[in-house]
Amino acid sequence: MQLDPETHQMTAIVLAGDRTKADSLINHTKAGSKAMIDLDGTPMVRRVLNSLRLSRVVHRIRMSGPEATEVATDSEIQTWINAGEINWRAPGATPSTSAYSAMQELDPEEAVLLTTADHPLLTPEIVDAFGRQSLADDVDVAVGLTPYALITEAYPGIRKTVLHFSDGDFCGCNLFAFITPEGRRAAKFWRRIEQERKKPLVVIGLLGWWAVIRYRLGLLSLEEALAKLSKRLGLRIRAVILPYANAAIDVDSIADLMLVKGALEKAAAEDA
């Protein structure tokens, strides 16, 4: 059923657990967890939470991770949790496990917007653009993508995992929407491919050998790939193409961290 994007709202889930404490970013910053890495006096995850709190399309926020001892180091986040504004739960063993478990606690009819703690350049505008388009489309699952050319124009030399299709090159945005109860089945699929998320060919391989050949030859379109994935999973999956370079910027490395700090400094200077 197609939902009215002007009146319907979503529950946001923020994945804020650590894949490993041996993360180079945690060691580099001396933070207790990746989500709590400080960016100009604000923990990275609090920047994400603030954007969700200011979004018009989000009406409830759930956060999976970091550990309670880490959350307690930031009084503002702890205040939101104590006041019931944000629902916190301990992280699962993996991001996909955390996402699946968090969704199991929600009403099956609740539309879910999923994002991650390492998305500090996320803005309410990006959240609303993705959420409203996801609700407007008659789909079970929506995936946020940004054109690669837009990203390199804003951040020349940036290194990203790129999906090369015949109709364009795209990067993921760590923004997902599960609109229907059926759509949540995609979380189970994600658990199967989670370790291969940075390897486009492996993911495309799940669509069949012919899809891999077409992808390698530059003949597979994004629409065709999503149609094949939809058929394989028995779901209606669509991409939401976002015209924001920052939608695709996450912090996976020290280089990413430096890039984000530079972007925040530039934005602060422009606002001054």
C-alpha positions in Angstrom: 0.0 0.0 0.0 1.3 3.4 -1.0 1.7 5.8 2.0 1.1 9.5 2.0 4.6 11.0 2.5 3.1 14.3 3.8 1.3 12.7 6.8 2.9 9.3 7.4 6.0 9.2 9.7 8.7 6.6 10.3 10.6 5.1 13.2 14.3 5.6 12.8 16.8 3.0 13.9 20.5 4.0 14.3 23.0 1.3 14.3 25.8 2.4 16.7 27.5 -0.8 17.8 31.2 -1.6 17.0 32.1 -4.3 14.5 35.4 -4.7 16.5 37.2 -2.8 19.2 40.4 -3.2 17.1 39.0 -0.6 14.7 41.7 1.7 13.5 39.5 4.7 14.1 38.9 3.8 17.8 42.7 3.4 18.3 43.5 6.6 16.4 41.0 8.7 18.3 41.3 7.0 21.7 37.4 7.0 21.8 35.7 4.1 23.7 33.6 3.3 20.6 33.4 4.5 17.0 30.0 6.1 17.6 31.4 8.3 20.3 34.3 9.7 18.3 34.4 13.4 19.0 33.8 15.9 16.1 34.3 19.5 17.2 33.0 18.7 20.7 30.1 16.5 19.5 30.1 12.7 19.5 29.6 11.4 15.9 26.3 9.6 16.8 24.9 12.7 18.5 25.2 14.5 15.1 23.1 11.7 13.5 20.6 11.8 16.3 20.2 15.5 16.1 19.4 15.3 12.3 16.8 12.6 13.0 15.3 14.7 15.9 14.9 17.7 13.5 13.5 15.6 10.7 9.8 15.9 9.8 9.5 12.4 8.6 10.8 10.7 11.8 8.6 10.5 14.8 10.5 7.9 16.9 14.2 7.1 17.3 15.7 3.8 18.4 19.5 3.4 18.9 21.2 0.0 18.9 24.5 0.5 20.7 27.0 1.6 21.7 27.4 0.0 25.1 25.6 1.6 28.1 28.9 2.7 29.6 29.8 4.6 26.4 26.4 6.2 26.1 26.8 7.5 29.7 29.8 9.5 28.7 27.6 11.9 26.8 25.1 13.7 29.1 22.9 15.0 26.3 22.3 11.6 24.7 21.8 10.1 28.2 19.2 12.8 28.9 17.3 12.0 25.7 17.3 8.3 26.7 16.2 9.0 30.3 13.4 11.2 29.0 12.2 8.5 26.6 12.9 10.6 23.5 15.3 7.9 22.3 15.0 4.2 23.0 18.4 2.6 23.5 19.1 -1.1 23.3 22.4 -3.0 23.5 24.0 -3.7 20.1 23.8 -7.1 18.5 26.8 -9.2 17.3 26.7 -7.5 13.9 24.9 -4.5 12.3 22.4 -6.8 10.5 21.6 -8.6 13.7 21.1 -5.3 15.5 18.8 -4.1 12.8 16.8 -7.3 12.6 16.4 -7.5 16.4 15.4 -3.8 16.7 12.7 -4.2 13.9 11.3 -7.3 15.6 10.4 -5.1 18.6 8.3 -2.7 16.4 4.7 -3.0 15.2 4.8 -4.9 11.8 3.0 -2.0 10.1 5.6 0.6 11.3 7.7 2.0 8.5 11.4 2.0 9.4 14.2 4.3 8.4 17.6 2.7 9.1 20.9 4.5 9.2 24.2 4.3 11.0 26.2 6.2 13.7 29.1 6.9 11.3 27.1 9.3 9.2 27.9 12.7 10.8 27.2 14.8 7.7 23.6 13.6 7.6 21.1 16.5 7.7 17.4 16.8 8.4 17.0 17.7 4.7 18.6 14.5 3.5 16.6 12.4 6.0 13.3 14.0 4.9 14.2 13.7 1.2 14.9 10.0 1.5 12.1 9.3 3.9 9.4 11.1 1.9 10.4 9.5 -1.4 10.5 6.1 0.2 7.0 6.5 1.5 5.7 7.9 -1.8 7.0 4.9 -3.8 4.9 1.8 -3.8 7.6 -0.5 -2.5 8.6 -2.8 0.3 12.2 -1.6 0.6 14.0 1.5 -0.5 17.8 2.0 -0.7 19.5 5.4 -0.8 22.1 6.0 -3.5 24.0 9.1 -4.6 25.6 9.6 -8.0 29.4 9.1 -7.8 30.0 12.1 -10.0 28.3 14.4 -7.5 30.5 13.0 -4.7 33.8 13.4 -6.5 32.8 17.0 -7.5 32.3 17.9 -3.9 35.2 15.7 -2.6 37.9 15.2 -5.3 40.1 12.2 -4.8 37.7 10.5 -2.3 37.8 6.7 -2.2 34.4 5.1 -2.2 32.9 1.7 -3.1 31.3 2.4 -6.4 28.5 0.5 -8.1 29.0 0.8 -11.9 25.8 0.4 -13.9 25.0 1.2 -17.5 22.9 4.2 -16.5 25.4 5.6 -14.0 27.8 5.1 -11.2 26.4 5.2 -7.6 27.5 5.0 -4.0 25.5 3.8 -1.1 24.3 6.2 1.6 23.7 4.0 4.6 20.0 4.9 4.3 17.5 2.1 4.1 13.7 2.1 4.4 11.6 -0.9 5.2 8.1 0.3 4.4 6.0 -2.9 4.7 6.0 -5.9 7.1 7.2 -8.0 4.1 10.1 -5.6 3.5 11.7 -6.6 6.8 12.6 -9.9 5.1 15.4 -8.0 3.4 17.1 -7.7 6.8 17.5 -11.5 6.8 19.1 -11.3 3.3 21.4 -8.5 4.6 22.7 -10.9 7.3 23.7 -13.3 4.5 25.8 -10.7 2.5 26.9 -8.4 5.3 30.6 -9.4 5.1 30.6 -8.8 1.4 29.1 -5.3 1.4 32.2 -3.7 0.0 32.4 -6.2 -2.9 29.9 -5.2 -5.6 30.7 -8.2 -7.8 29.9 -10.7 -5.0 26.6 -9.0 -4.3 25.7 -8.8 -8.0 26.6 -12.5 -8.2 23.6 -13.3 -6.1 21.5 -12.3 -9.1 23.0 -15.0 -11.2 26.0 -15.4 -13.5 24.3 -13.6 -16.4 23.9 -10.5 -14.3 27.6 -10.7 -13.4 28.6 -10.8 -17.1 26.3 -7.9 -17.9 27.6 -5.9 -14.9 31.3 -6.6 -16.0 30.5 -5.5 -19.5 28.7 -2.3 -18.3 25.4 -3.5 -19.7 23.5 -4.0 -16.4 21.3 -1.0 -15.4 20.5 -0.1 -11.9 16.8 -0.6 -12.6 17.5 -4.1 -14.0 19.6 -5.1 -11.1 16.9 -4.0 -8.6 14.3 -5.8 -10.6 16.3 -9.0 -10.5 16.9 -8.6 -6.7 13.2 -7.9 -6.2 12.3 -11.1 -8.0 14.8 -13.1 -6.1 13.6 -11.9 -2.7 9.9 -11.6 -3.6 9.9 -8.0 -2.7 9.5 -4.6 -4.4 12.9 -2.8 -4.0 13.6 0.6 -5.4 16.5 3.1 -5.2 16.1 6.6 -4.0 18.6 8.7 -5.8 19.7 11.6 -3.5 21.2 14.8 -4.9 23.4 15.4 -1.9 27.1 14.4 -1.9 27.1 14.4 2.0 24.4 11.6 1.9 27.2 9.2 0.9 29.9 10.3 3.3 30.4 7.8 6.2 33.4 7.5 8.5 35.1 4.1 7.7 38.7 5.2 7.9 41.1 7.8 9.3 41.0 9.5 5.8 37.2 9.7 6.0 37.5 11.2 9.5 39.9 13.9 8.2 37.6 14.6 5.3 34.6 15.0 7.6 36.5 17.3 10.0 37.5 19.4 7.0 33.9 19.6 5.8 32.6 20.6 9.2 35.3 23.3 9.5 34.4 24.7 6.0 30.7 24.7 6.9 31.4 26.5 10.2 33.5 29.1 8.4 30.7 29.7 5.9 28.2 30.2 8.6 30.3 32.6 10.6 
